Amino acid sequence: MDETSPEFATLYNAMSTFVNTCMSGHDPSHNPAHVHRVVSLANKILASEQALHPTKPFSGAVVKLAALLHDIGDKKYLHSLAADTDSEAASLDPSTMVRHALIKNGAPEDLAARVQTIVSNVSYSTEIKDPGVVRRLIDEEGFIELAVVQDADRLDAIGAVGIGRTFTFLGAQGRKFLVDGQWDMNNSIEHFGDKLELLEGMMKTGTGREMARVRTERLKVFRGWWEEEMDMVSAVFSWIQEKNNLC
């Protein structure tokens, strides 16, 4: 399907409404605004990569739809999806619900299947389980749009916006994911080192890597400020304890 056609515009608008409905009840770290930022980033990366690699057969339609639908079926929010959508869509397996929604709204089967494959392989957790799968899809099976969408999603997880999303997710959902320790703002800073600062090295496009370099530096600067201020608090607390012990 041609991304400039009226048919694509109709399909995209329908899927945008679908996404807004599905995700309207999500916390601000994974709400429709996040999705539309990812779409914007994906479009920017796509334009740059098409200029750099004019012989690569990127599909703009696939990039736009996969970016728009990349969080549909996210296991962290399936409970709210069931509450916010019709029972037919909510009862679907997450691995097929994007394909189903696209076909229901007039997408050709091949386009729907391609977008579903990309959506099913975008996430960090999926790639960490078997990094070779993503590489094979991009390098051997021709899903080059996956590189664009995945980079766009990860760019929204870092930089100033990523910092805001990390603290937002901690406040909204963080208690559910605690194994040991306290529910504390430092959980977000730990997440910087555990995941966010690693994303730059996982980018698949040259454009994504350059954008990630800038945003990762912002993470590191913020983490430095955080540690400086927390060290100051710790020093004051230790001084008070020491003074109380002497009394």
Secondary structure, 3 states (H helix, E strand, C coil): CCCCCHHHHHHHHHHHHHHHHHHCCCCHHHCHHHHHHHHHHHHHHHHHHHHHCCCCCCCHHHHHHHHHHCCCCCHHHHHHHHHHCCHHHHCCCCCCHHHHHHHHCCCCHHHHHHHHHHHCCCCHHHHHHCHHHHHHHHHCCCCHHHHHHHHHHHHCCCHHHHHHHHHHHHHHHHHHHCCCCCCCCHHHHHHHHHCHHHHHHHCCCHHHHHHHHHHHHHHHHHHHHHHHHHHHHHHHHHHHHHHHHHC
